Amino acid sequence: MTYTLYGMAGSLYTARARSYMRTNAVPFTEVKAGSEEFTGEIVPQIGRWIIPVIKTADGTIIQDGADIIDHLDAAGFSKNPIYPTEPVLLLIAHAFELFGSHGLLRPAMHYRWNFDEVNLPFLRETFRDVLPSCLSKDAEDADFLHASGRMRQAAVVLGVTPDTQRLVEESYAQFLVLMEQHLRHHPFILGGHATIADYGLIGAMYAHLARDPVPLRLMQTSAPNVFRWVERMNMAETFVDEAVAKAQGKLFDSDSLPLTLLQLMRFIADDYLPEIAAHVEHANSWLKRHTEIESGSPTKNKSMKSGMGLAPFQWRGEEIETVVVPYRFYLLQRLQDAFCRQSENDRTTIRARFESTALEDLLDLRTNRRMDRRDNQEVWGELQS
C-alpha cells in the first residue's frame, strides 16, 4: 500500500508525520499542499485547509500528525515500539511529545521570521509548497506576503515579540546544550530507538530549526550531535554508530535514567509547564462562560484566529502572554489517559519520577471538558472532574 502525504517541506507538523514515514519505510508520495489535488479534493473532505493529511490506497483521509502516526503504527509499520511498554518511559515519552509539538514553537517561529536578511530567499521558495501552481511572479509574491504575514502574526501571539527575543534565544540555547549532552551518548531520547518522544520533538527541530538558514547554522556549529539526530530521524535506513551499538533497539531502564534525560525533563518543567498550566486555567474559565457548548461541537482551534484568547504567565522572570489553542489539551490528555491506564503501583512510581523533575503537575492539569477527535476535527467532549 502506498500512501499520499499532503504537506509542506517547511511545515512543523508535516515534518513529524514525514519523519515517522521515512524512518519506518512507509511507502508514500508527498504532494504539496498548494496543489489542485489537495485544495480541490482533500480540503472539502476535511472541511478546512490544514496539514498534514494522508490518504490511504482505499481513499481514507487521516489528518493530524498524532493520528497519522497512530494509524501507521496500528498498521504494523513501526520497526520498534514507538510507545514504550515500561510505564515510566511511556509517560516521559508523552511529556516530550507535548513539549516538542508546542513548547518549541517560540524558537521555531523566532528563528524563522526574525532574520529576513538571511532567511527570506529560502522561505520564499519553501512557501511555494502551499501556493497554487503556475502563478505569475507578481501573484506568487503577493500570496507569499499574505501567507508569511499570517505566520508573523502567529509568532507574536505565540510569545515572540521584540521584548522576548532575547529570552527566546537564551531558552533555545539552553535546550540545545542539554540535547547535545544527551545525544552525545544516546542515539535517541529514550535510548536505542525512536519513540513518540522523538517524533514529538522532530517537527520543530527539523522543519524550522534544521532547515531555515540561521538556525541550521546555529545547530550545526553549536550542537552537532543534535543535527546528527535530526538526520537519523529522516532516514529510512538504520544507522549504527559502533560507539552506541550496544543501545541499538533498547530503551533505558526506568530505574536508572541518565542524568542528561532528567535534566531535559527539568527543562520542560521550567520552560513549558507554566505556559500549559496557564492555558488550562484560562480554558476552564472560558468554558465556564460558554455553557452553551454541546458535546461534539468542533473547536476549530488550530487557527490562531480561533484560539480562546491570550493567557498571561511568568516565563524566565518576565510576564508574557500566548494564545490558548485547545489542540494542546488533546496531547496533554493523551499523557493523562496513558497515566490512568497504569496500575496503582505504576502510577505511584510515575508520579515520584515526575515529581523529582518538577513535572508532576502534567499528570493532574485538566480542562473541564475532554477533547475528542471526530471526522478529522477536534471537538469538545463530555464534562470531566
C-alpha positions in Angstrom: 0.0 0.0 0.0 1.4 3.4 -1.0 0.2 6.5 0.9 -0.1 10.1 -0.2 1.2 12.7 2.2 -0.1 16.2 1.7 2.1 18.8 3.4 4.9 21.3 3.1 8.7 20.9 3.3 8.8 23.7 5.9 5.8 22.6 7.9 6.5 21.7 11.6 3.6 19.3 11.8 4.2 17.7 8.4 7.7 17.1 9.5 6.5 14.9 12.4 4.4 12.6 10.2 7.1 12.5 7.4 9.8 11.6 9.9 7.8 8.6 11.1 7.1 7.5 7.5 10.7 7.8 6.5 12.3 6.1 9.5 9.8 3.2 9.3 10.0 2.8 5.5 6.3 3.6 4.9 5.8 3.8 1.1 4.5 7.2 0.3 4.4 10.1 -2.2 4.4 13.6 -0.9 2.1 16.1 -2.7 2.4 19.8 -1.9 -0.5 21.4 -0.1 -0.9 24.1 -2.8 -1.8 21.5 -5.4 -5.2 21.3 -7.0 -5.4 17.8 -5.8 -5.2 18.9 -2.2 -7.3 22.1 -2.4 -9.9 20.6 -4.7 -10.3 17.0 -3.3 -8.9 16.8 0.2 -9.8 20.1 1.8 -13.6 19.7 1.1 -13.5 16.3 2.7 -11.9 17.5 6.0 -13.7 20.9 6.0 -10.7 23.1 6.4 -7.3 23.8 5.0 -4.8 22.1 7.3 -1.8 19.9 7.1 -0.5 17.2 7.3 -3.0 14.8 5.8 -2.5 11.3 4.4 -4.7 9.4 2.0 -4.6 5.6 2.0 -4.8 3.4 -1.1 -8.6 3.0 -0.5 -9.1 6.7 -0.2 -9.4 7.1 3.6 -8.3 10.5 4.8 -6.5 11.0 8.1 -5.5 14.4 9.4 -3.2 15.3 12.3 0.3 14.2 13.0 -0.5 12.2 16.1 -3.4 10.4 14.4 -1.4 9.7 11.3 1.4 8.1 13.3 -1.1 6.1 15.4 -2.8 4.8 12.2 0.5 3.7 10.6 1.7 2.2 13.9 -1.5 0.2 14.1 -0.9 -0.9 10.5 2.3 -2.5 11.6 4.9 -0.2 10.1 6.9 0.6 13.3 10.3 -1.1 13.3 10.4 -0.7 17.0 7.7 0.1 19.6 7.1 3.8 19.5 5.1 3.6 22.7 7.3 2.2 25.4 5.8 -0.7 27.3 7.5 0.4 30.5 5.1 2.8 32.3 7.6 5.5 33.4 9.2 5.6 29.9 5.7 5.8 28.3 4.7 8.9 30.3 8.1 10.5 29.7 7.6 10.0 26.0 4.2 11.7 26.1 5.7 14.6 28.0 8.3 15.1 25.2 5.6 14.7 22.6 3.6 17.6 24.2 6.6 19.8 24.7 8.0 19.1 21.2 4.8 19.9 19.5 4.1 23.2 21.3 6.9 24.0 23.8 9.3 24.7 20.9 7.1 27.0 19.0 8.7 30.2 20.2 12.2 29.4 19.0 10.8 27.8 15.8 8.9 31.0 15.0 11.6 33.4 16.1 14.4 31.8 14.1 12.2 31.7 11.0 10.7 35.2 10.9 13.1 37.5 12.6 16.1 37.0 10.3 14.8 38.1 7.0 18.2 39.2 5.6 19.4 35.6 5.6 16.2 33.5 5.7 13.9 35.3 3.3 15.1 34.0 -0.1 14.9 30.4 1.3 11.5 30.9 2.8 10.1 32.3 -0.5 11.0 29.1 -2.2 9.8 26.9 0.7 6.4 28.6 0.8 5.8 27.7 -2.9 4.6 24.3 -1.4 1.4 26.0 -0.2 0.9 28.3 -3.1 -1.1 27.3 -6.2 1.0 26.2 -9.2 1.6 28.3 -12.3 1.1 31.7 -10.6 2.6 34.7 -12.1 5.7 36.1 -10.3 3.6 39.1 -9.1 0.8 36.8 -7.9 3.3 34.5 -6.2 4.9 37.4 -4.4 1.6 38.7 -3.2 0.5 35.3 -2.0 3.8 34.8 -0.1 3.4 38.1 1.6 -0.1 37.2 2.7 0.9 33.7 4.0 4.1 34.9 5.7 2.2 37.9 7.2 -0.2 35.5 8.9 2.7 33.4 10.2 4.4 36.6 11.6 1.2 37.4 13.4 1.1 33.9 14.7 4.6 34.3 16.0 3.5 37.3 18.1 0.6 35.5 19.7 2.9 32.6 20.4 5.0 34.9 22.5 7.7 36.1 20.1 7.9 39.9 20.4 10.8 42.4 20.4 10.7 42.2 24.2 11.0 38.4 24.4 13.5 37.7 21.6 16.5 37.6 23.9 14.7 35.3 26.3 13.7 33.0 23.4 17.3 32.8 22.3 18.5 32.1 25.8 15.9 29.4 26.2 16.7 27.7 23.0 20.5 27.9 23.6 20.0 26.1 26.9 17.8 23.5 25.3 20.4 22.8 22.6 23.1 22.4 25.2 21.0 19.8 27.1 20.1 18.0 23.9 23.7 17.9 22.8 24.9 16.5 26.1 22.2 13.8 25.9 22.6 12.8 22.2 26.4 12.7 22.5 25.9 9.4 24.3 22.5 8.2 23.3 21.1 7.9 19.7 17.5 8.8 20.7 15.7 10.5 23.5 14.8 7.3 25.4 17.7 5.2 24.3 18.3 2.9 21.3 15.4 3.7 19.0 12.9 6.5 18.2 9.7 6.8 20.2 6.9 9.3 20.2 9.3 11.4 22.3 11.5 11.8 19.2 8.6 12.2 16.8 7.2 14.9 19.0 10.4 16.9 19.0 11.4 16.4 15.4 8.7 18.7 13.9 10.2 22.0 15.2 13.7 20.7 15.3 13.7 19.7 11.6 11.2 21.8 9.7 12.2 25.2 11.3 15.3 24.8 13.3 17.4 22.5 11.0 16.2 23.8 7.6 15.9 27.5 7.9 19.4 29.0 7.3 20.0 30.9 10.5 19.0 28.2 13.0 20.5 25.5 10.8 24.0 27.1 11.1 23.4 27.5 14.8 22.6 23.8 15.3 25.4 22.6 13.1 28.0 24.7 14.8 26.8 24.6 18.5 25.1 21.2 18.7 26.4 18.8 16.0 25.0 15.7 17.7 21.6 17.2 17.7 22.0 17.8 14.0 23.0 14.1 13.5 19.9 13.1 15.4 17.8 15.2 13.0 19.4 13.3 10.2 18.7 10.0 11.8 15.1 11.0 12.2 14.8 11.5 8.5 16.5 8.3 7.3 14.8 5.1 6.1 17.9 3.1 6.8 19.0 2.2 10.3 22.3 4.0 11.1 24.5 2.2 13.6 27.3 4.0 15.4 29.7 1.5 16.9 30.1 3.7 19.9 26.4 3.3 20.7 25.7 0.0 19.0 25.0 -1.6 22.4 22.0 0.6 22.8 20.5 -0.1 19.4 16.9 -1.1 19.8 17.0 -1.0 23.6 15.3 1.7 25.7 16.6 2.9 29.1 16.0 1.1 32.3 13.5 3.3 34.2 15.3 2.6 37.4 18.5 4.2 36.2 17.6 7.0 33.8 20.6 9.0 32.6 21.2 12.4 34.2 21.0 14.0 30.8 17.4 12.9 30.3 16.4 14.1 33.8 17.9 17.5 33.0 15.9 17.7 29.8 12.8 16.9 31.8 13.6 19.6 34.3 14.0 22.0 31.4 10.5 21.2 30.2 9.2 21.8 33.7 10.9 25.2 33.9 10.3 26.3 30.3 6.9 24.9 29.4 4.9 23.9 32.4 4.0 27.5 33.4 2.5 28.0 30.0 0.4 24.9 29.7 -0.8 25.4 33.3 -1.9 29.0 32.4 -3.6 27.7 29.3 -5.6 25.1 31.2 -6.7 27.7 33.8 -7.7 30.1 31.0 -9.6 27.4 29.1 -11.5 26.4 32.2 -12.6 29.9 32.8 -13.5 30.2 29.1 -15.6 27.0 29.3 -17.4 28.2 32.4 -18.5 31.3 30.4 -19.6 29.2 27.4 -22.0 26.7 29.0 -23.9 26.6 25.7 -21.2 24.4 24.1 -22.5 20.9 23.5 -20.6 17.7 23.4 -19.4 17.1 19.8 -19.1 20.8 19.0 -16.0 21.5 16.8 -13.4 23.7 18.5 -11.9 24.8 15.1 -8.9 25.5 17.3 -5.8 25.1 15.2 -6.2 28.5 13.7 -4.6 31.3 15.6 -7.6 33.4 14.9 -10.0 31.0 16.5 -8.0 30.4 19.7 -9.6 31.0 23.1 -7.8 34.3 23.8 -4.4 35.1 25.4 -3.2 33.7 28.7 -0.6 35.5 30.8 2.1 33.6 32.7 5.6 34.1 34.1 8.4 32.9 31.8 12.0 33.4 32.6 11.3 36.2 35.0 9.0 38.1 32.7 5.3 38.1 32.2 4.3 37.2 28.7 1.0 36.0 27.2 0.3 33.4 24.5 -2.7 32.3 22.5 -4.7 29.4 24.0 -5.1 26.8 21.2 -7.1 23.9 22.6 -5.3 21.2 20.5 -2.6 21.3 23.1 -5.1 19.8 25.5 -5.6 16.8 23.2 -1.9 16.0 23.6 -2.0 16.7 27.3 -5.0 14.4 27.6 -3.1 11.6 25.7 -0.5 11.8 28.5 -3.1 11.7 31.3 -5.1 8.9 29.7 -1.9 6.8 29.5 -1.2 7.6 33.2 -4.8 6.5 34.1 -4.4 3.2 32.3 -1.5 2.2 34.6 -1.8 0.1 37.8 -1.9 1.9 41.1 1.7 0.9 41.9 3.0 2.1 38.5 1.1 5.4 38.9 2.9 5.9 42.2 6.3 5.2 40.6 5.5 7.6 37.7 4.3 10.3 40.0 7.5 10.1 42.0 9.7 10.3 38.9 7.7 13.3 37.6 7.8 15.0 41.0 11.6 14.6 41.1 11.9 16.6 37.9 9.1 19.1 38.8 6.8 17.8 36.1 4.2 16.2 38.4 1.5 18.8 37.5 1.3 17.4 34.0 -0.4 14.4 35.5 -3.2 16.5 37.0 -3.8 19.6 34.9 -7.2 19.0 33.2 -9.7 21.1 31.3 -13.3 20.8 32.4 -14.2 19.1 29.1 -12.4 16.3 27.3 -11.0 17.0 23.9 -12.1 14.4 21.3 -11.4 13.9 17.6 -14.2 13.1 15.2 -14.1 13.2 11.4 -10.6 14.7 11.5 -11.5 17.6 13.7 -11.2 18.4 17.4 -14.5 18.5 19.2 -15.4 19.2 22.8 -16.2 16.1 24.8 -18.0 15.4 28.0 -17.5 17.2 31.2 -14.8 15.7 33.4 -14.0 16.1 37.0 
